[in-house]
């Protein structure tokens, strides 16, 4: 803090609004879940700040997980290096535009009542600290020739003889490129960094970089949850839900009981699309009958670009008869984007449910395509193949006519959005038999053989709670 001149000690004036301070202690673990560092950090008590007095804007962008997966898939199929660095005490490098006064923590000065700290740089705990750090890092990257993506400001790229891509998550930076050491030397001259070299752990996700494939899993995060709730020796299940089982919506009491457990199940399932259909139908989160975590990884495959599958299960919910949207997208044959959710309105036919699902998917595909083209991951303008299992729906979407009926305006608008994407060669609908529709497990509970076959075709490897499967086929 002295080296970076984080604060100046000044006399306390009656007009100063002081922000409190506190010490935070934390254990830092590696990809093997081993403690590698004991950290002590002086933090500001941000809850004592007043907007308009010691802070204004606070929003700081955070990267999307599906874009990180896309970059990893791109690196795996093109032979790019995938490294990781950590900027030490990142916030302490960010100058503040507001004047902030801190109370002096115990042990720093003897005469604490007459003095205070006037901040020159951000410290952890300040509401505006993440934004100040992002702006500081962005300004430096732009000065070094990087450009931030318009569709995701946390992804930066620099073109040239050795193109390089960066994925920013606060003080963690993932680096993708043929040559990455030059950039690491550049940033080390500006900030103090910890060079982790080959990436092995990001956001609780274990990263395995092997000669034949690259893998992602949340094994240690899952194990820690099982240990926390005394389920170390629980019996794994082969499917998230028993086929043909229908969960009812959680009651207010059940929701309160689940929230009291404090289980962050969404983080635990960040890489497990096969579990979301069962959990999504129970609004309070997973109960004990469906909280059996397995996890998965995917490996590198030949380069093929973007491919998508769209599906919908008509009238799936027994209570409301709402349909379920399910779709997934692969980049270079690696699963990077998926979604399952109840449709907000009741559909009157299978085709109507599929219109809604495909419209939602199309908007995501246009966004992903534009991002890939802007960042240089995807060249050319060929249509994205989208697989559907309803030939009548495909014929309607490819035709020039709309939908007849004055009560179908909302569906007609969605259909015309899809038609426009088809006519402009953004997407191309391809018929695929129902038995080969990969996102079937996103719309309903299915049998073990069907689930394993779908995961294998997606390049996904099932994980048991006892360890990681290292082969490249679905091993259920």
C-alpha positions as CSV (number, residue, x, y, z in Angstrom):
1,X,0.0,0.0,0.0
2,X,2.9,2.4,0.7
3,X,4.5,1.5,-2.7
4,X,1.2,2.3,-4.5
5,X,0.4,5.4,-2.3
6,X,-3.1,4.0,-1.7
7,X,-3.8,6.7,1.0
8,X,-2.5,9.8,2.7
9,X,-2.8,10.3,6.4
10,X,-4.6,13.6,7.1
11,X,-6.1,15.4,10.0
12,X,-9.7,14.6,10.7
13,X,-12.1,17.5,10.1
14,X,-15.6,17.7,11.5
15,X,-17.1,17.8,7.9
16,X,-15.5,14.5,6.8
17,X,-17.8,11.5,6.3
18,X,-15.7,8.5,7.4
19,X,-16.1,5.0,5.8
20,X,-15.4,2.2,8.3
21,X,-12.8,-0.5,7.9
22,X,-12.5,-4.1,8.7
23,X,-10.0,-7.0,8.4
24,X,-10.9,-10.0,6.2
25,X,-9.1,-13.3,6.4
26,X,-9.3,-15.9,3.7
27,X,-7.7,-19.2,2.7
28,X,-6.8,-19.5,-1.0
29,X,-6.9,-23.0,-2.5
30,X,-5.4,-24.4,-5.7
31,X,-7.0,-26.7,-8.3
32,X,-6.4,-29.7,-6.0
33,X,-8.4,-28.0,-3.2
34,X,-5.2,-27.6,-1.2
35,X,-4.6,-24.4,0.9
36,X,-1.8,-22.5,-0.8
37,X,-2.1,-19.1,0.8
38,X,-3.4,-17.4,4.0
39,X,-4.6,-13.9,3.1
40,X,-5.3,-10.9,5.3
41,X,-6.9,-7.8,3.6
42,X,-7.9,-4.4,4.9
43,X,-11.4,-3.7,3.5
44,X,-13.7,-0.7,3.5
45,X,-17.1,-1.1,5.0
46,X,-19.0,-0.2,1.8
47,X,-22.4,-0.3,3.5
48,X,-21.4,3.0,5.3
49,X,-20.9,4.8,2.0
50,X,-23.5,7.4,0.8
51,X,-24.3,7.8,-2.9
52,X,-23.5,11.3,-4.1
53,X,-21.0,11.8,-1.3
54,X,-18.3,9.2,-1.6
55,X,-19.4,7.2,-4.7
56,X,-21.5,7.7,-7.9
57,X,-21.4,4.9,-10.4
58,X,-20.8,1.3,-9.3
59,X,-21.6,-1.0,-12.2
60,X,-18.7,-3.0,-13.5
61,X,-19.1,-5.5,-16.3
62,X,-18.5,-9.2,-15.8
63,X,-17.8,-11.8,-18.5
64,X,-20.2,-14.4,-19.6
65,X,-19.4,-18.0,-18.9
66,X,-20.5,-19.2,-22.3
67,X,-18.0,-16.8,-24.0
68,X,-15.2,-18.2,-21.8
69,X,-16.3,-21.7,-23.0
70,X,-16.3,-20.5,-26.6
71,X,-12.7,-19.1,-26.2
72,X,-11.6,-22.4,-24.6
73,X,-13.2,-24.4,-27.4
74,X,-11.4,-22.1,-30.0
75,X,-8.1,-22.6,-28.2
76,X,-8.6,-26.4,-28.0
77,X,-9.3,-26.8,-31.7
78,X,-6.7,-24.3,-33.1
79,X,-3.8,-25.2,-30.8
80,X,-3.7,-21.9,-28.9
81,X,-2.0,-21.6,-25.6
82,X,-4.3,-21.1,-22.7
83,X,-2.6,-19.3,-19.8
84,X,-3.8,-17.5,-16.7
85,X,-2.5,-14.6,-14.6
86,X,-3.7,-12.9,-11.4
87,X,-3.1,-9.2,-10.8
88,X,-2.0,-8.9,-7.2
89,X,-4.0,-6.4,-5.1
90,X,-5.7,-5.2,-8.3
91,X,-8.0,-2.6,-6.8
92,X,-5.0,-0.8,-5.2
93,X,-3.8,0.1,-8.7
94,X,-7.1,2.0,-9.5
95,X,-7.2,5.8,-8.9
96,X,-10.5,7.1,-7.5
97,X,-12.4,10.0,-9.0
98,X,-14.3,10.7,-5.7
99,X,-12.8,11.8,-2.4
100,X,-13.2,9.1,0.2
101,X,-12.0,9.2,3.8
102,X,-11.4,6.0,5.9
103,X,-11.3,5.6,9.6
104,X,-7.9,4.3,10.7
105,X,-7.9,0.6,11.6
106,X,-6.7,-0.4,15.0
107,X,-2.9,-0.9,15.2
108,X,-2.0,1.4,12.3
109,X,-1.5,4.6,14.2
110,X,-1.6,5.5,17.9
111,X,-3.5,8.7,17.6
112,X,-6.5,7.3,15.6
113,X,-9.1,9.7,16.8
114,X,-7.5,12.9,15.4
115,X,-6.4,11.5,12.0
116,X,-8.0,9.7,9.1
117,X,-7.0,8.2,5.7
118,X,-7.7,10.0,2.5
119,X,-7.8,7.5,-0.3
120,X,-5.9,8.0,-3.6
121,X,-6.6,4.5,-4.9
122,X,-9.5,2.1,-4.5
123,X,-9.4,-0.6,-1.8
124,X,-11.5,-3.8,-1.5
125,X,-15.0,-3.2,-0.1
126,X,-15.6,0.2,-1.7
127,X,-18.7,0.2,-3.9
128,X,-17.0,1.8,-6.8
129,X,-13.7,-0.3,-6.5
130,X,-14.6,-2.9,-9.2
131,X,-15.5,-0.2,-11.7
132,X,-12.4,1.8,-11.0
133,X,-10.2,-1.2,-11.5
134,X,-11.9,-2.2,-14.8
135,X,-11.5,1.3,-16.2
136,X,-7.8,1.4,-15.1
137,X,-7.1,-2.0,-16.8
138,X,-9.2,-1.1,-19.9
139,X,-7.3,2.2,-20.4
140,X,-4.0,0.4,-20.2
141,X,-5.1,-2.4,-22.6
142,X,-6.4,0.1,-25.2
143,X,-3.1,1.9,-25.0
144,X,-1.3,-1.3,-25.8
145,X,-3.4,-1.9,-28.9
146,X,-6.2,-4.0,-27.6
147,X,-9.9,-3.5,-28.5
148,X,-12.8,-4.5,-26.2
149,X,-15.7,-6.4,-27.8
150,X,-18.8,-4.3,-28.2
151,X,-21.0,-7.2,-27.2
152,X,-19.0,-8.1,-24.1
153,X,-16.6,-5.5,-22.7
154,X,-14.8,-8.2,-20.6
155,X,-13.3,-9.8,-23.8
156,X,-10.3,-8.0,-25.4
157,X,-8.4,-8.9,-28.5
158,X,-5.3,-7.6,-30.4
159,X,-4.8,-8.5,-34.0
160,X,-1.4,-8.8,-35.7
161,X,1.2,-11.3,-36.4
162,X,0.4,-13.1,-33.2
163,X,-3.2,-12.5,-32.3
164,X,-4.2,-12.7,-28.7
165,X,-7.4,-12.8,-26.8
166,X,-8.1,-11.9,-23.2
167,X,-11.0,-12.8,-20.9
168,X,-11.2,-10.5,-17.9
169,X,-12.9,-11.5,-14.6
170,X,-12.0,-8.8,-12.1
171,X,-8.3,-9.5,-11.3
172,X,-8.1,-12.9,-13.1
173,X,-7.1,-12.8,-16.8
174,X,-7.3,-15.7,-19.1
175,X,-4.9,-15.4,-22.1
176,X,-5.3,-17.2,-25.4
177,X,-2.8,-17.1,-28.2
178,X,0.1,-18.7,-30.1
179,X,2.5,-16.5,-28.2
180,X,1.5,-15.3,-24.7
181,X,4.8,-14.6,-23.0
182,X,5.2,-11.2,-24.7
183,X,1.9,-10.0,-23.3
184,X,2.7,-11.3,-19.8
185,X,6.0,-9.4,-19.9
186,X,4.1,-6.2,-20.9
187,X,1.6,-6.4,-18.2
188,X,4.2,-7.3,-15.6
189,X,5.9,-4.0,-16.2
190,X,2.7,-2.1,-15.3
191,X,1.2,-4.3,-12.6
192,X,2.5,-6.8,-10.1
193,X,1.1,-10.2,-11.3
194,X,1.1,-13.8,-10.3
195,X,1.9,-15.9,-13.3
196,X,-0.1,-19.1,-13.0
197,X,1.2,-20.2,-16.5
198,X,-1.0,-23.0,-17.9
199,X,-4.6,-22.3,-16.6
200,X,-5.8,-24.9,-14.2
201,X,-8.5,-23.3,-12.1
202,X,-10.9,-20.4,-12.8
203,X,-14.1,-19.4,-11.0
204,X,-14.3,-22.8,-9.2
205,X,-13.9,-24.6,-12.6
206,X,-11.0,-27.1,-12.9
207,X,-9.3,-27.0,-16.2
208,X,-7.3,-29.9,-17.5
209,X,-5.1,-29.3,-20.5
210,X,-4.0,-32.6,-22.0
211,X,-2.3,-33.5,-25.3
212,X,-5.4,-35.0,-26.8
213,X,-8.1,-32.9,-25.2
214,X,-8.9,-30.1,-22.9
215,X,-11.4,-30.7,-20.0
216,X,-13.5,-28.6,-17.6
217,X,-15.1,-29.9,-14.4
218,X,-16.3,-28.7,-11.0
219,X,-15.2,-31.8,-9.1
220,X,-13.6,-30.1,-6.1
221,X,-16.4,-27.6,-5.8
222,X,-19.0,-30.4,-5.8
223,X,-17.0,-32.5,-3.3
224,X,-16.8,-29.5,-0.9
225,X,-20.6,-29.1,-1.0
226,X,-21.1,-32.8,-0.4
227,X,-18.7,-32.7,2.6
228,X,-20.4,-29.6,3.9
229,X,-23.8,-31.3,4.1
230,X,-22.5,-34.7,5.2
231,X,-23.0,-36.5,1.9
232,X,-19.5,-37.6,1.3
233,X,-20.6,-41.2,0.9
234,X,-23.8,-40.6,-1.0
235,X,-24.7,-42.9,-3.9
236,X,-24.4,-41.3,-7.3
237,X,-27.3,-41.4,-9.8
238,X,-27.0,-42.0,-13.5
239,X,-29.7,-39.5,-14.5
240,X,-30.9,-36.2,-12.9
241,X,-34.5,-37.4,-12.6
242,X,-36.4,-40.7,-13.0
243,X,-38.0,-40.7,-16.4
244,X,-41.6,-39.6,-16.6
245,X,-41.5,-38.0,-13.1
246,X,-43.0,-34.6,-12.7
247,X,-42.0,-32.2,-9.9
248,X,-44.5,-29.8,-8.5
249,X,-43.6,-26.2,-7.8
250,X,-42.1,-25.6,-4.4
251,X,-44.3,-24.1,-1.7
252,X,-43.2,-20.9,0.2
253,X,-42.3,-23.1,3.2
254,X,-40.1,-25.4,1.0
255,X,-38.5,-22.4,-0.7
256,X,-37.6,-20.9,2.7
257,X,-36.3,-24.2,4.0
258,X,-34.0,-24.6,0.9
259,X,-32.7,-21.0,1.1
260,X,-31.9,-21.6,4.8
261,X,-29.4,-24.3,3.6
262,X,-27.4,-21.7,1.7
263,X,-26.6,-24.0,-1.1
264,X,-25.4,-22.2,-4.2
265,X,-26.6,-24.9,-6.6
266,X,-26.5,-22.7,-9.7
267,X,-22.7,-22.3,-9.3
268,X,-22.3,-26.0,-8.7
269,X,-24.2,-26.7,-12.0
270,X,-22.5,-24.1,-14.2
271,X,-21.1,-26.9,-16.4
272,X,-24.0,-29.4,-16.1
273,X,-26.8,-28.7,-18.5
274,X,-28.3,-32.1,-18.0
275,X,-29.5,-31.2,-14.5
276,X,-31.2,-27.9,-15.2
277,X,-34.6,-29.3,-16.5
278,X,-35.3,-31.1,-13.3
279,X,-34.2,-28.2,-11.1
280,X,-35.9,-25.5,-13.1
281,X,-39.3,-27.1,-12.6
282,X,-38.9,-26.8,-8.9
283,X,-38.8,-23.0,-8.3
284,X,-37.3,-23.3,-4.8
285,X,-34.2,-25.2,-6.1
286,X,-33.4,-28.8,-5.8
287,X,-34.8,-30.9,-3.0
288,X,-33.1,-33.9,-1.5
289,X,-34.6,-36.2,-4.1
290,X,-32.8,-34.4,-7.0
291,X,-29.7,-32.9,-5.5
292,X,-27.3,-35.7,-6.6
293,X,-24.4,-33.9,-8.3
294,X,-22.3,-35.6,-11.0
295,X,-20.8,-32.9,-13.2
296,X,-19.2,-33.2,-16.6
297,X,-16.3,-32.3,-18.9
298,X,-15.9,-31.8,-22.6
299,X,-12.8,-32.4,-24.8
300,X,-11.4,-31.0,-28.0
301,X,-12.9,-31.8,-31.4
302,X,-12.3,-31.0,-35.1
303,X,-13.2,-27.4,-36.1
304,X,-16.7,-27.0,-37.5
305,X,-18.0,-23.6,-36.4
306,X,-21.3,-22.9,-34.8
307,X,-24.1,-25.5,-34.7
308,X,-27.4,-25.4,-32.8
309,X,-30.3,-27.6,-31.8
310,X,-33.7,-26.4,-30.8
311,X,-36.5,-28.3,-29.1
312,X,-39.7,-27.8,-27.1
313,X,-41.9,-30.1,-25.0
314,X,-45.5,-29.0,-25.5
315,X,-47.6,-28.6,-22.3
316,X,-45.0,-30.3,-20.1
317,X,-46.1,-28.7,-16.8
318,X,-49.0,-30.7,-15.4
319,X,-50.0,-27.7,-13.2
320,X,-50.0,-24.8,-15.7
321,X,-49.6,-26.6,-19.0
322,X,-46.7,-24.3,-19.9
323,X,-44.3,-25.7,-22.5
324,X,-40.6,-26.1,-22.0
325,X,-37.9,-24.5,-24.2
326,X,-34.7,-26.4,-24.6
327,X,-31.8,-25.6,-26.9
328,X,-28.0,-25.9,-27.1
329,X,-25.2,-24.5,-29.2
330,X,-21.8,-26.0,-30.0
331,X,-18.7,-24.2,-31.2
332,X,-16.2,-26.4,-33.0
333,X,-18.2,-29.4,-31.6
334,X,-17.8,-28.2,-28.0
335,X,-20.9,-27.4,-26.0
336,X,-20.8,-23.6,-25.2
337,X,-24.3,-22.4,-24.7
338,X,-27.5,-24.1,-23.5
339,X,-30.9,-23.1,-22.0
340,X,-33.9,-24.8,-20.5
341,X,-36.9,-22.9,-19.1
342,X,-40.7,-22.8,-18.9
343,X,-42.2,-20.6,-21.6
344,X,-43.9,-17.6,-20.0
345,X,-47.2,-18.2,-21.9
346,X,-49.2,-21.3,-22.7
347,X,-48.9,-22.6,-26.2
348,X,-51.9,-23.9,-28.1
349,X,-49.9,-26.3,-30.3
350,X,-46.5,-28.0,-30.6
351,X,-45.6,-25.7,-33.5
352,X,-46.4,-22.6,-31.4
353,X,-44.1,-24.0,-28.6
354,X,-41.4,-24.5,-31.2
355,X,-41.8,-21.0,-32.6
356,X,-41.1,-19.6,-29.2
357,X,-38.1,-21.8,-28.6
358,X,-36.5,-21.2,-32.0
359,X,-37.1,-17.4,-31.7
360,X,-35.2,-17.3,-28.4
361,X,-32.4,-19.5,-29.8
362,X,-32.1,-17.3,-33.0
363,X,-31.6,-14.1,-31.0
364,X,-28.8,-15.9,-29.0
365,X,-27.2,-17.2,-32.2
366,X,-27.2,-13.8,-33.9
367,X,-25.5,-12.4,-30.8
368,X,-22.9,-15.2,-30.6
369,X,-22.2,-15.0,-34.4
370,X,-21.6,-11.3,-34.3
371,X,-19.4,-11.6,-31.2
372,X,-17.3,-14.4,-32.9
373,X,-17.0,-12.4,-36.1
374,X,-16.0,-9.2,-34.2
375,X,-13.3,-11.0,-32.1
376,X,-11.9,-12.9,-35.1
377,X,-13.0,-16.4,-33.9
378,X,-15.3,-17.0,-36.9
379,X,-14.6,-16.0,-40.5
380,X,-17.0,-16.1,-43.4
381,X,-20.8,-15.6,-43.4
382,X,-22.2,-19.1,-43.9
383,X,-25.6,-19.8,-42.3
384,X,-25.6,-21.4,-38.9
385,X,-27.2,-24.9,-39.1
386,X,-30.1,-25.3,-36.6
387,X,-31.5,-28.8,-36.1
388,X,-35.3,-29.2,-35.7
389,X,-37.3,-32.4,-35.6
390,X,-40.7,-31.1,-36.9
391,X,-40.8,-31.0,-40.7
392,X,-44.1,-29.1,-40.8
393,X,-42.6,-26.3,-38.7
394,X,-39.5,-26.2,-40.9
395,X,-41.6,-25.8,-44.0
396,X,-43.6,-23.0,-42.4
397,X,-40.5,-21.2,-41.3
398,X,-39.0,-21.5,-44.8
399,X,-42.1,-20.4,-46.6
400,X,-43.0,-16.8,-47.5
401,X,-46.4,-16.9,-45.8
402,X,-47.1,-16.0,-42.3
403,X,-49.6,-17.4,-39.8
404,X,-53.3,-16.9,-40.4
405,X,-55.5,-15.9,-37.4
406,X,-56.0,-12.6,-35.6
407,X,-55.2,-14.2,-32.2
408,X,-51.8,-15.4,-33.3
409,X,-50.0,-12.0,-33.7
410,X,-47.5,-12.8,-30.9
411,X,-46.5,-16.0,-32.6
412,X,-46.5,-14.3,-36.0
413,X,-44.0,-11.7,-34.9
414,X,-41.6,-14.4,-33.5
415,X,-42.0,-16.4,-36.7
416,X,-41.2,-13.5,-38.9
417,X,-38.1,-12.8,-36.8
418,X,-36.9,-16.4,-37.6
419,X,-37.9,-16.0,-41.3
420,X,-35.8,-12.9,-41.6
421,X,-32.8,-14.7,-40.1
422,X,-33.3,-17.5,-42.6
423,X,-33.7,-15.2,-45.6
424,X,-30.5,-13.3,-44.7
425,X,-28.6,-16.5,-44.4
426,X,-27.9,-16.1,-40.7
427,X,-29.4,-19.5,-39.9
428,X,-30.4,-22.6,-41.8
429,X,-33.0,-25.1,-40.5
430,X,-32.1,-28.7,-40.9
431,X,-34.5,-31.6,-40.2
432,X,-33.2,-34.1,-37.6
433,X,-35.3,-37.1,-36.4
434,X,-36.5,-36.9,-32.9
435,X,-34.3,-39.8,-31.8
436,X,-31.3,-37.8,-32.8
437,X,-32.3,-34.5,-31.2
438,X,-29.6,-33.8,-28.6
439,X,-31.4,-31.2,-26.4
440,X,-34.2,-33.7,-25.6
441,X,-32.8,-34.0,-22.0
442,X,-33.2,-30.2,-21.6
443,X,-37.0,-30.5,-22.0
444,X,-37.9,-33.7,-20.2
445,X,-36.5,-36.4,-18.0
446,X,-35.1,-39.3,-20.1
447,X,-33.6,-42.7,-19.7
448,X,-30.0,-43.3,-18.9
449,X,-29.0,-44.8,-22.3
450,X,-30.6,-41.9,-24.1
451,X,-28.9,-39.3,-21.9
452,X,-25.5,-41.0,-22.2
453,X,-25.8,-41.1,-26.0
454,X,-26.7,-37.4,-26.2
455,X,-23.8,-36.4,-23.9
456,X,-21.4,-38.5,-26.0
457,X,-22.5,-36.9,-29.2
458,X,-21.9,-33.5,-27.5
459,X,-18.4,-34.4,-26.5
460,X,-19.4,-34.4,-22.8
461,X,-18.0,-36.9,-20.3
462,X,-19.9,-37.8,-17.2
463,X,-18.2,-37.4,-13.9
464,X,-18.9,-39.5,-10.8
465,X,-18.7,-37.9,-7.4
466,X,-15.7,-40.3,-6.7
467,X,-13.4,-38.9,-9.4
468,X,-12.9,-37.6,-12.9
469,X,-13.3,-39.7,-16.0
470,X,-10.3,-39.1,-18.3
471,X,-11.6,-40.8,-21.5
472,X,-13.4,-38.9,-24.2
473,X,-16.7,-40.9,-24.4
474,X,-19.7,-40.7,-22.2
475,X,-19.1,-43.1,-19.4
476,X,-22.3,-43.3,-17.3
